[in-house]
Amino acid sequence: MKGEELERLYSVSAQLKKGLEHISTGRVEIGRVWIQEAARALSILLAIVESENGKE
């Protein structure tokens, strides 16, 4: 995994954490949106990594 991909993974982790924080404080809808965005970003990152692994 490249440095850029690792940074994106850390960003996804931060988004998930933020979403869970919102949910735990009662802002469920906001938390849900954060988690959905993190899931989309993770899906894109996985597609990129799989594509690069297929080229090797």
N, C-alpha and C positions, 0 to 999 in steps of 0.2 A: 504494500500500500504506500502510495506516494505521500509526501508531506501535505500536499494540498488536500488530498482525500482524507487524511487524518484530521486536518483542521475542520473539514466539513462534518466529520463524524463527531468531533467535540461540539460543534455547533448544534447538531441534532440532539446530542445529550443535554445541552443547555436548554434547548426548546422543550424537551420532555420534562426536565426538572421544573421549568417555569410553569408548564401546564399543570403538573401535579401540585405545585404550590398554590396556584389559583383554585384548583378543585378543593384542596384541603382548607382553604379559607372561605369556601362557600360560593366562589365565583365559577360555578361549574361550566357554564356556557363558554366563558373566556378560556378556561382551562382546556375544554374540549377542542376549541379552535387551535390552540397552541399545539396540542398533541396531534391533531390531524395534519397540521403543517409540517411537524417533525416527521410524521410517517411518510408524507409525500417526498420530503427531502431525502429521507433514508432510502426510499424506493429508487429515486433517481441516482443516488450514490451507488447503490448496489448494481444498478444497470451499467453504470460507467465502469465499475471494477470488473464485472463479469465480461464486459466487452473488451477491456484491456487484457484480461487473462486469456481470452480466446485468441488474441492476436499473437501471444507468445508461443 
